[in-house]
Amino acid sequence: AAAVYIVPFVMIYNPAMILIGSWPMVIQSIVTCIIGILGLAIAVQGFLFHEASIPERILAGISALMLLQGGTETDIIGAALLCIVLLIQWIRKRDFRKRVVVQN
């Protein structure tokens, strides 16, 4: 539900979200906004593949803000931060599965 309150502000600062601008800019804005909402959900819910730690939640929140802000530079940095969180989560999930299999 946090996205419901944030997306209208994103539309004010990023007019491409309401289809104003060139098509590549509009597509980039919509895709990065969707990915930013995923980062926001990870930060708020605290879960993706595995329970997220506080630093992972903070990184996901920062990446969400950067992706929702608009602009190529912030999109790249925000996507990189979110990829770091995804990688950490994937590694933790894989390690958890190995421990469960070894114990059984």
Backbone as XML, in Angstrom:
<?xml version="1.0"?>
<chain id="A" units="angstrom">
  <residue number="1" name="ALA">
    <atom name="N" x="0.816" y="-1.194" z="0.000"/>
    <atom name="CA" x="0.000" y="0.000" z="0.000"/>
    <atom name="C" x="0.863" y="1.263" z="0.000"/>
  </residue>
  <residue number="2" name="ALA">
    <atom name="N" x="2.138" y="1.131" z="0.361"/>
    <atom name="CA" x="3.017" y="2.303" z="0.378"/>
    <atom name="C" x="3.185" y="2.889" z="-1.017"/>
  </residue>
  <residue number="3" name="ALA">
    <atom name="N" x="3.134" y="2.033" z="-2.028"/>
    <atom name="CA" x="3.286" y="2.515" z="-3.406"/>
    <atom name="C" x="2.133" y="3.427" z="-3.809"/>
  </residue>
  <residue number="4" name="VAL">
    <atom name="N" x="0.950" y="3.185" z="-3.251"/>
    <atom name="CA" x="-0.210" y="4.018" z="-3.575"/>
    <atom name="C" x="0.032" y="5.467" z="-3.175"/>
  </residue>
  <residue number="5" name="TYR">
    <atom name="N" x="0.771" y="5.671" z="-2.101"/>
    <atom name="CA" x="1.038" y="7.027" z="-1.632"/>
    <atom name="C" x="2.248" y="7.655" z="-2.327"/>
  </residue>
  <residue number="6" name="ILE">
    <atom name="N" x="3.159" y="6.842" z="-2.808"/>
    <atom name="CA" x="4.394" y="7.368" z="-3.387"/>
    <atom name="C" x="4.280" y="7.631" z="-4.878"/>
  </residue>
  <residue number="7" name="VAL">
    <atom name="N" x="3.563" y="6.776" z="-5.618"/>
    <atom name="CA" x="3.494" y="6.900" z="-7.082"/>
    <atom name="C" x="2.933" y="8.252" z="-7.535"/>
  </residue>
  <residue number="8" name="PRO">
    <atom name="N" x="1.936" y="8.841" z="-6.903"/>
    <atom name="CA" x="1.502" y="10.168" z="-7.352"/>
    <atom name="C" x="2.606" y="11.235" z="-7.271"/>
  </residue>
  <residue number="9" name="PHE">
    <atom name="N" x="3.470" y="11.138" z="-6.271"/>
    <atom name="CA" x="4.583" y="12.078" z="-6.191"/>
    <atom name="C" x="5.604" y="11.805" z="-7.291"/>
  </residue>
  <residue number="10" name="VAL">
    <atom name="N" x="5.759" y="10.546" z="-7.636"/>
    <atom name="CA" x="6.661" y="10.184" z="-8.730"/>
    <atom name="C" x="6.159" y="10.795" z="-10.031"/>
  </residue>
  <residue number="11" name="MET">
    <atom name="N" x="4.862" y="10.794" z="-10.214"/>
    <atom name="CA" x="4.282" y="11.361" z="-11.438"/>
    <atom name="C" x="4.534" y="12.864" z="-11.542"/>
  </residue>
  <residue number="12" name="ILE">
    <atom name="N" x="4.588" y="13.546" z="-10.418"/>
    <atom name="CA" x="4.852" y="14.992" z="-10.433"/>
    <atom name="C" x="6.282" y="15.262" z="-10.872"/>
  </residue>
  <residue number="13" name="TYR">
    <atom name="N" x="7.239" y="14.506" z="-10.333"/>
    <atom name="CA" x="8.649" y="14.744" z="-10.639"/>
    <atom name="C" x="9.113" y="14.064" z="-11.914"/>
  </residue>
  <residue number="14" name="ASN">
    <atom name="N" x="8.336" y="13.131" z="-12.422"/>
    <atom name="CA" x="8.710" y="12.391" z="-13.618"/>
    <atom name="C" x="7.509" y="12.333" z="-14.564"/>
  </residue>
  <residue number="15" name="PRO">
    <atom name="N" x="7.359" y="13.345" z="-15.432"/>
    <atom name="CA" x="6.178" y="13.396" z="-16.301"/>
    <atom name="C" x="6.062" y="12.232" z="-17.283"/>
  </residue>
  <residue number="16" name="ALA">
    <atom name="N" x="7.139" y="11.496" z="-17.505"/>
    <atom name="CA" x="7.065" y="10.337" z="-18.401"/>
    <atom name="C" x="6.131" y="9.264" z="-17.849"/>
  </residue>
  <residue number="17" name="MET">
    <atom name="N" x="5.895" y="9.282" z="-16.543"/>
    <atom name="CA" x="4.986" y="8.312" z="-15.941"/>
    <atom name="C" x="3.544" y="8.521" z="-16.399"/>
  </residue>
  <residue number="18" name="ILE">
    <atom name="N" x="3.209" y="9.718" z="-16.823"/>
    <atom name="CA" x="1.864" y="9.969" z="-17.349"/>
    <atom name="C" x="1.914" y="10.150" z="-18.859"/>
  </residue>
  <residue number="19" name="LEU">
    <atom name="N" x="2.886" y="9.467" z="-19.481"/>
    <atom name="CA" x="3.039" y="9.371" z="-20.934"/>
    <atom name="C" x="3.338" y="10.702" z="-21.603"/>
  </residue>
  <residue number="20" name="ILE">
    <atom name="N" x="4.060" y="11.578" z="-20.917"/>
    <atom name="CA" x="4.519" y="12.837" z="-21.509"/>
    <atom name="C" x="6.008" y="12.689" z="-21.798"/>
  </residue>
  <residue number="21" name="GLY">
    <atom name="N" x="6.368" y="12.722" z="-23.057"/>
    <atom name="CA" x="7.757" y="12.566" z="-23.457"/>
    <atom name="C" x="7.888" y="11.555" z="-24.577"/>
  </residue>
  <residue number="22" name="SER">
    <atom name="N" x="9.131" y="11.265" z="-24.928"/>
    <atom name="CA" x="9.370" y="10.300" z="-26.002"/>
    <atom name="C" x="9.076" y="8.886" z="-25.501"/>
  </residue>
  <residue number="23" name="TRP">
    <atom name="N" x="8.794" y="7.977" z="-26.430"/>
    <atom name="CA" x="8.455" y="6.611" z="-26.053"/>
    <atom name="C" x="9.578" y="5.895" z="-25.324"/>
  </residue>
  <residue number="24" name="PRO">
    <atom name="N" x="10.836" y="6.041" z="-25.741"/>
    <atom name="CA" x="11.890" y="5.388" z="-24.950"/>
    <atom name="C" x="11.946" y="5.898" z="-23.510"/>
  </residue>
  <residue number="25" name="MET">
    <atom name="N" x="11.730" y="7.193" z="-23.336"/>
    <atom name="CA" x="11.738" y="7.767" z="-21.992"/>
    <atom name="C" x="10.555" y="7.248" z="-21.171"/>
  </residue>
  <residue number="26" name="VAL">
    <atom name="N" x="9.405" y="7.128" z="-21.806"/>
    <atom name="CA" x="8.209" y="6.642" z="-21.122"/>
    <atom name="C" x="8.387" y="5.178" z="-20.716"/>
  </residue>
  <residue number="27" name="ILE">
    <atom name="N" x="8.907" y="4.360" z="-21.633"/>
    <atom name="CA" x="9.107" y="2.946" z="-21.327"/>
    <atom name="C" x="10.129" y="2.777" z="-20.208"/>
  </residue>
  <residue number="28" name="GLN">
    <atom name="N" x="11.245" y="3.531" z="-20.287"/>
    <atom name="CA" x="12.253" y="3.466" z="-19.233"/>
    <atom name="C" x="11.653" y="3.877" z="-17.894"/>
  </residue>
  <residue number="29" name="SER">
    <atom name="N" x="10.858" y="4.911" z="-17.888"/>
    <atom name="CA" x="10.263" y="5.393" z="-16.647"/>
    <atom name="C" x="9.311" y="4.375" z="-16.045"/>
  </residue>
  <residue number="30" name="ILE">
    <atom name="N" x="8.489" y="3.758" z="-16.861"/>
    <atom name="CA" x="7.522" y="2.784" z="-16.355"/>
    <atom name="C" x="8.229" y="1.533" z="-15.838"/>
  </residue>
  <residue number="31" name="VAL">
    <atom name="N" x="9.218" y="1.045" z="-16.592"/>
    <atom name="CA" x="9.941" y="-0.165" z="-16.165"/>
    <atom name="C" x="10.691" y="0.089" z="-14.863"/>
  </residue>
  <residue number="32" name="THR">
    <atom name="N" x="11.398" y="1.221" z="-14.775"/>
    <atom name="CA" x="12.148" y="1.495" z="-13.553"/>
    <atom name="C" x="11.218" y="1.775" z="-12.374"/>
  </residue>
  <residue number="33" name="CYS">
    <atom name="N" x="10.057" y="2.317" z="-12.638"/>
    <atom name="CA" x="9.097" y="2.542" z="-11.552"/>
    <atom name="C" x="8.574" y="1.211" z="-11.017"/>
  </residue>
  <residue number="34" name="ILE">
    <atom name="N" x="8.311" y="0.268" z="-11.902"/>
    <atom name="CA" x="7.848" y="-1.056" z="-11.466"/>
    <atom name="C" x="8.933" y="-1.742" z="-10.638"/>
  </residue>
  <residue number="35" name="ILE">
    <atom name="N" x="10.181" y="-1.664" z="-11.096"/>
    <atom name="CA" x="11.284" y="-2.262" z="-10.348"/>
    <atom name="C" x="11.475" y="-1.532" z="-9.015"/>
  </residue>
  <residue number="36" name="GLY">
    <atom name="N" x="11.297" y="-0.206" z="-9.024"/>
    <atom name="CA" x="11.394" y="0.566" z="-7.792"/>
    <atom name="C" x="10.327" y="0.186" z="-6.787"/>
  </residue>
  <residue number="37" name="ILE">
    <atom name="N" x="9.130" y="-0.115" z="-7.261"/>
    <atom name="CA" x="8.064" y="-0.552" z="-6.366"/>
    <atom name="C" x="8.402" y="-1.917" z="-5.771"/>
  </residue>
  <residue number="38" name="LEU">
    <atom name="N" x="9.065" y="-2.780" z="-6.546"/>
    <atom name="CA" x="9.544" y="-4.053" z="-6.007"/>
    <atom name="C" x="10.542" y="-3.802" z="-4.874"/>
  </residue>
  <residue number="39" name="GLY">
    <atom name="N" x="11.478" y="-2.871" z="-5.093"/>
    <atom name="CA" x="12.440" y="-2.526" z="-4.046"/>
    <atom name="C" x="11.750" y="-1.950" z="-2.816"/>
  </residue>
  <residue number="40" name="LEU">
    <atom name="N" x="10.743" y="-1.140" z="-3.034"/>
    <atom name="CA" x="9.981" y="-0.570" z="-1.925"/>
    <atom name="C" x="9.259" y="-1.675" z="-1.145"/>
  </residue>
  <residue number="41" name="ALA">
    <atom name="N" x="8.708" y="-2.642" z="-1.856"/>
    <atom name="CA" x="8.027" y="-3.752" z="-1.193"/>
    <atom name="C" x="9.006" y="-4.575" z="-0.359"/>
  </residue>
  <residue number="42" name="ILE">
    <atom name="N" x="10.220" y="-4.788" z="-0.882"/>
    <atom name="CA" x="11.229" y="-5.523" z="-0.112"/>
    <atom name="C" x="11.576" y="-4.752" z="1.154"/>
  </residue>
  <residue number="43" name="ALA">
    <atom name="N" x="11.735" y="-3.431" z="1.030"/>
    <atom name="CA" x="12.104" y="-2.611" z="2.182"/>
    <atom name="C" x="11.000" y="-2.586" z="3.235"/>
  </residue>
  <residue number="44" name="VAL">
    <atom name="N" x="9.762" y="-2.497" z="2.807"/>
    <atom name="CA" x="8.650" y="-2.390" z="3.749"/>
    <atom name="C" x="8.297" y="-3.756" z="4.351"/>
  </residue>
  <residue number="45" name="GLN">
    <atom name="N" x="8.217" y="-4.785" z="3.509"/>
    <atom name="CA" x="7.819" y="-6.115" z="3.973"/>
    <atom name="C" x="8.946" y="-6.861" z="4.677"/>
  </residue>
  <residue number="46" name="GLY">
    <atom name="N" x="10.192" y="-6.596" z="4.252"/>
    <atom name="CA" x="11.328" y="-7.270" z="4.866"/>
    <atom name="C" x="11.501" y="-8.708" z="4.427"/>
  </residue>
  <residue number="47" name="PHE">
    <atom name="N" x="11.058" y="-9.016" z="3.216"/>
    <atom name="CA" x="11.153" y="-10.391" z="2.735"/>
    <atom name="C" x="11.209" y="-10.388" z="1.220"/>
  </residue>
  <residue number="48" name="LEU">
    <atom name="N" x="12.070" y="-11.254" z="0.661"/>
    <atom name="CA" x="12.055" y="-11.515" z="-0.776"/>
    <atom name="C" x="12.130" y="-13.027" z="-0.963"/>
  </residue>
  <residue number="49" name="PHE">
    <atom name="N" x="13.321" y="-13.593" z="-1.023"/>
    <atom name="CA" x="13.474" y="-15.043" z="-1.063"/>
    <atom name="C" x="13.623" y="-15.596" z="0.353"/>
  </residue>
  <residue number="50" name="HIS">
    <atom name="N" x="14.105" y="-14.742" z="1.205"/>
    <atom name="CA" x="14.416" y="-15.093" z="2.589"/>
    <atom name="C" x="14.178" y="-13.829" z="3.398"/>
  </residue>
  <residue number="51" name="GLU">
    <atom name="N" x="14.070" y="-13.943" z="4.699"/>
    <atom name="CA" x="13.878" y="-12.750" z="5.530"/>
    <atom name="C" x="15.036" y="-11.787" z="5.324"/>
  </residue>
  <residue number="52" name="ALA">
    <atom name="N" x="14.725" y="-10.531" z="5.072"/>
    <atom name="CA" x="15.752" y="-9.523" z="4.793"/>
    <atom name="C" x="16.288" y="-8.940" z="6.091"/>
  </residue>
  <residue number="53" name="SER">
    <atom name="N" x="17.597" y="-8.758" z="6.112"/>
    <atom name="CA" x="18.223" y="-8.130" z="7.276"/>
    <atom name="C" x="18.011" y="-6.616" z="7.184"/>
  </residue>
  <residue number="54" name="ILE">
    <atom name="N" x="18.336" y="-5.913" z="8.244"/>
    <atom name="CA" x="18.177" y="-4.452" z="8.272"/>
    <atom name="C" x="19.002" y="-3.780" z="7.166"/>
  </residue>
  <residue number="55" name="PRO">
    <atom name="N" x="20.289" y="-4.136" z="6.978"/>
    <atom name="CA" x="21.041" y="-3.502" z="5.878"/>
    <atom name="C" x="20.444" y="-3.789" z="4.499"/>
  </residue>
  <residue number="56" name="GLU">
    <atom name="N" x="19.904" y="-4.987" z="4.307"/>
    <atom name="CA" x="19.260" y="-5.307" z="3.025"/>
    <atom name="C" x="18.010" y="-4.458" z="2.826"/>
  </residue>
  <residue number="57" name="ARG">
    <atom name="N" x="17.265" y="-4.267" z="3.881"/>
    <atom name="CA" x="16.055" y="-3.440" z="3.784"/>
    <atom name="C" x="16.411" y="-1.986" z="3.500"/>
  </residue>
  <residue number="58" name="ILE">
    <atom name="N" x="17.482" y="-1.513" z="4.119"/>
    <atom name="CA" x="17.914" y="-0.130" z="3.881"/>
    <atom name="C" x="18.377" y="0.027" z="2.440"/>
  </residue>
  <residue number="59" name="LEU">
    <atom name="N" x="19.177" y="-0.928" z="1.946"/>
    <atom name="CA" x="19.623" y="-0.875" z="0.548"/>
    <atom name="C" x="18.440" y="-0.933" z="-0.416"/>
  </residue>
  <residue number="60" name="ALA">
    <atom name="N" x="17.467" y="-1.785" z="-0.123"/>
    <atom name="CA" x="16.282" y="-1.884" z="-0.975"/>
    <atom name="C" x="15.493" y="-0.577" z="-0.962"/>
  </residue>
  <residue number="61" name="GLY">
    <atom name="N" x="15.391" y="0.063" z="0.190"/>
    <atom name="CA" x="14.691" y="1.346" z="0.272"/>
    <atom name="C" x="15.405" y="2.449" z="-0.488"/>
  </residue>
  <residue number="62" name="ILE">
    <atom name="N" x="16.722" y="2.493" z="-0.362"/>
    <atom name="CA" x="17.498" y="3.499" z="-1.103"/>
    <atom name="C" x="17.382" y="3.254" z="-2.601"/>
  </residue>
  <residue number="63" name="SER">
    <atom name="N" x="17.470" y="1.982" z="-3.003"/>
    <atom name="CA" x="17.355" y="1.679" z="-4.432"/>
    <atom name="C" x="15.962" y="2.039" z="-4.945"/>
  </residue>
  <residue number="64" name="ALA">
    <atom name="N" x="14.932" y="1.802" z="-4.142"/>
    <atom name="CA" x="13.575" y="2.152" z="-4.552"/>
    <atom name="C" x="13.447" y="3.651" z="-4.764"/>
  </residue>
  <residue number="65" name="LEU">
    <atom name="N" x="13.971" y="4.434" z="-3.838"/>
    <atom name="CA" x="13.894" y="5.887" z="-3.989"/>
    <atom name="C" x="14.649" y="6.364" z="-5.223"/>
  </residue>
  <residue number="66" name="MET">
    <atom name="N" x="15.801" y="5.756" z="-5.486"/>
    <atom name="CA" x="16.580" y="6.163" z="-6.652"/>
    <atom name="C" x="15.884" y="5.756" z="-7.949"/>
  </residue>
  <residue number="67" name="LEU">
    <atom name="N" x="15.276" y="4.575" z="-7.971"/>
    <atom name="CA" x="14.576" y="4.143" z="-9.174"/>
    <atom name="C" x="13.310" y="4.947" z="-9.416"/>
  </residue>
  <residue number="68" name="LEU">
    <atom name="N" x="12.646" y="5.336" z="-8.359"/>
    <atom name="CA" x="11.415" y="6.106" z="-8.507"/>
    <atom name="C" x="11.663" y="7.578" z="-8.817"/>
  </residue>
  <residue number="69" name="GLN">
    <atom name="N" x="12.868" y="8.049" z="-8.535"/>
    <atom name="CA" x="13.166" y="9.466" z="-8.747"/>
    <atom name="C" x="13.159" y="9.841" z="-10.221"/>
  </residue>
  <residue number="70" name="GLY">
    <atom name="N" x="13.647" y="9.011" z="-11.074"/>
    <atom name="CA" x="13.722" y="9.317" z="-12.501"/>
    <atom name="C" x="15.088" y="9.864" z="-12.854"/>
  </residue>
  <residue number="71" name="GLY">
    <atom name="N" x="15.525" y="9.576" z="-14.040"/>
    <atom name="CA" x="16.851" y="9.968" z="-14.477"/>
    <atom name="C" x="17.715" y="8.737" z="-14.688"/>
  </residue>
  <residue number="72" name="THR">
    <atom name="N" x="18.485" y="8.752" z="-15.731"/>
    <atom name="CA" x="19.273" y="7.576" z="-16.092"/>
    <atom name="C" x="20.320" y="7.239" z="-15.042"/>
  </residue>
  <residue number="73" name="GLU">
    <atom name="N" x="21.000" y="8.246" z="-14.513"/>
    <atom name="CA" x="22.054" y="7.982" z="-13.525"/>
    <atom name="C" x="21.486" y="7.338" z="-12.264"/>
  </residue>
  <residue number="74" name="THR">
    <atom name="N" x="20.406" y="7.887" z="-11.758"/>
    <atom name="CA" x="19.811" y="7.326" z="-10.548"/>
    <atom name="C" x="19.202" y="5.952" z="-10.807"/>
  </residue>
  <residue number="75" name="ASP">
    <atom name="N" x="18.699" y="5.736" z="-12.021"/>
    <atom name="CA" x="18.157" y="4.415" z="-12.363"/>
    <atom name="C" x="19.246" y="3.357" z="-12.349"/>
  </residue>
  <residue number="76" name="ILE">
    <atom name="N" x="20.404" y="3.685" z="-12.891"/>
    <atom name="CA" x="21.512" y="2.725" z="-12.931"/>
    <atom name="C" x="21.997" y="2.407" z="-11.520"/>
  </residue>
  <residue number="77" name="ILE">
    <atom name="N" x="22.173" y="3.440" z="-10.704"/>
    <atom name="CA" x="22.634" y="3.223" z="-9.327"/>
    <atom name="C" x="21.591" y="2.443" z="-8.531"/>
  </residue>
  <residue number="78" name="GLY">
    <atom name="N" x="20.327" y="2.815" z="-8.661"/>
    <atom name="CA" x="19.263" y="2.113" z="-7.949"/>
    <atom name="C" x="19.146" y="0.665" z="-8.377"/>
  </residue>
  <residue number="79" name="ALA">
    <atom name="N" x="19.277" y="0.396" z="-9.683"/>
    <atom name="CA" x="19.214" y="-0.985" z="-10.171"/>
    <atom name="C" x="20.404" y="-1.789" z="-9.654"/>
  </residue>
  <residue number="80" name="ALA">
    <atom name="N" x="21.576" y="-1.167" z="-9.600"/>
    <atom name="CA" x="22.756" y="-1.871" z="-9.083"/>
    <atom name="C" x="22.575" y="-2.223" z="-7.609"/>
  </residue>
  <residue number="81" name="LEU">
    <atom name="N" x="22.049" y="-1.298" z="-6.817"/>
    <atom name="CA" x="21.808" y="-1.579" z="-5.399"/>
    <atom name="C" x="20.783" y="-2.691" z="-5.219"/>
  </residue>
  <residue number="82" name="LEU">
    <atom name="N" x="19.737" y="-2.656" z="-6.034"/>
    <atom name="CA" x="18.723" y="-3.705" z="-5.927"/>
    <atom name="C" x="19.279" y="-5.052" z="-6.377"/>
  </residue>
  <residue number="83" name="CYS">
    <atom name="N" x="20.157" y="-5.058" z="-7.364"/>
    <atom name="CA" x="20.811" y="-6.312" z="-7.783"/>
    <atom name="C" x="21.668" y="-6.876" z="-6.659"/>
  </residue>
  <residue number="84" name="ILE">
    <atom name="N" x="22.312" y="-6.013" z="-5.894"/>
    <atom name="CA" x="23.106" y="-6.471" z="-4.749"/>
    <atom name="C" x="22.197" y="-7.150" z="-3.726"/>
  </residue>
  <residue number="85" name="VAL">
    <atom name="N" x="21.059" y="-6.528" z="-3.449"/>
    <atom name="CA" x="20.104" y="-7.117" z="-2.500"/>
    <atom name="C" x="19.594" y="-8.457" z="-3.025"/>
  </residue>
  <residue number="86" name="LEU">
    <atom name="N" x="19.250" y="-8.520" z="-4.316"/>
    <atom name="CA" x="18.770" y="-9.768" z="-4.905"/>
    <atom name="C" x="19.827" y="-10.859" z="-4.832"/>
  </residue>
  <residue number="87" name="LEU">
    <atom name="N" x="21.076" y="-10.513" z="-5.103"/>
    <atom name="CA" x="22.170" y="-11.478" z="-5.045"/>
    <atom name="C" x="22.364" y="-12.004" z="-3.620"/>
  </residue>
  <residue number="88" name="ILE">
    <atom name="N" x="22.359" y="-11.107" z="-2.649"/>
    <atom name="CA" x="22.501" y="-11.523" z="-1.250"/>
    <atom name="C" x="21.354" y="-12.443" z="-0.843"/>
  </residue>
  <residue number="89" name="GLN">
    <atom name="N" x="20.138" y="-12.081" z="-1.232"/>
    <atom name="CA" x="18.977" y="-12.907" z="-0.902"/>
    <atom name="C" x="19.069" y="-14.279" z="-1.557"/>
  </residue>
  <residue number="90" name="TRP">
    <atom name="N" x="19.500" y="-14.323" z="-2.803"/>
    <atom name="CA" x="19.617" y="-15.590" z="-3.523"/>
    <atom name="C" x="20.666" y="-16.486" z="-2.871"/>
  </residue>
  <residue number="91" name="ILE">
    <atom name="N" x="21.794" y="-15.909" z="-2.483"/>
    <atom name="CA" x="22.855" y="-16.679" z="-1.825"/>
    <atom name="C" x="22.365" y="-17.215" z="-0.481"/>
  </residue>
  <residue number="92" name="ARG">
    <atom name="N" x="21.672" y="-16.381" z="0.291"/>
    <atom name="CA" x="21.160" y="-16.832" z="1.588"/>
    <atom name="C" x="20.134" y="-17.947" z="1.422"/>
  </residue>
  <residue number="93" name="LYS">
    <atom name="N" x="19.295" y="-17.850" z="0.396"/>
    <atom name="CA" x="18.304" y="-18.893" z="0.152"/>
    <atom name="C" x="18.992" y="-20.196" z="-0.238"/>
  </residue>
  <residue number="94" name="ARG">
    <atom name="N" x="19.998" y="-20.117" z="-1.098"/>
    <atom name="CA" x="20.734" y="-21.308" z="-1.524"/>
    <atom name="C" x="21.444" y="-21.969" z="-0.342"/>
  </residue>
  <residue number="95" name="ASP">
    <atom name="N" x="22.087" y="-21.164" z="0.510"/>
    <atom name="CA" x="22.762" y="-21.702" z="1.688"/>
    <atom name="C" x="21.770" y="-22.334" z="2.664"/>
  </residue>
  <residue number="96" name="PHE">
    <atom name="N" x="20.602" y="-21.733" z="2.807"/>
    <atom name="CA" x="19.577" y="-22.278" z="3.697"/>
    <atom name="C" x="19.117" y="-23.643" z="3.194"/>
  </residue>
  <residue number="97" name="ARG">
    <atom name="N" x="18.922" y="-23.776" z="1.896"/>
    <atom name="CA" x="18.500" y="-25.058" z="1.325"/>
    <atom name="C" x="19.563" y="-26.132" z="1.543"/>
  </residue>
  <residue number="98" name="LYS">
    <atom name="N" x="20.847" y="-25.762" z="1.403"/>
    <atom name="CA" x="21.918" y="-26.732" z="1.609"/>
    <atom name="C" x="21.928" y="-27.212" z="3.052"/>
  </residue>
  <residue number="99" name="ARG">
    <atom name="N" x="21.709" y="-26.309" z="4.007"/>
    <atom name="CA" x="21.681" y="-26.704" z="5.417"/>
    <atom name="C" x="20.522" y="-27.615" z="5.723"/>
  </residue>
  <residue number="100" name="VAL">
    <atom name="N" x="19.379" y="-27.370" z="5.109"/>
    <atom name="CA" x="18.194" y="-28.208" z="5.350"/>
    <atom name="C" x="18.429" y="-29.599" z="4.788"/>
  </residue>
  <residue number="101" name="VAL">
    <atom name="N" x="19.023" y="-29.699" z="3.604"/>
    <atom name="CA" x="19.271" y="-30.999" z="2.980"/>
    <atom name="C" x="20.297" y="-31.782" z="3.783"/>
  </residue>
  <residue number="102" name="VAL">
    <atom name="N" x="21.335" y="-31.124" z="4.271"/>
    <atom name="CA" x="22.384" y="-31.800" z="5.047"/>
    <atom name="C" x="21.812" y="-32.326" z="6.368"/>
  </residue>
  <residue number="103" name="GLN">
    <atom name="N" x="20.938" y="-31.587" z="7.006"/>
    <atom name="CA" x="20.366" y="-32.010" z="8.282"/>
    <atom name="C" x="19.445" y="-33.210" z="8.120"/>
  </residue>
  <residue number="104" name="ASN">
    <atom name="N" x="18.795" y="-33.326" z="6.988"/>
    <atom name="CA" x="17.878" y="-34.450" z="6.767"/>
    <atom name="C" x="18.688" y="-35.620" z="6.332"/>
  </residue>
</chain>
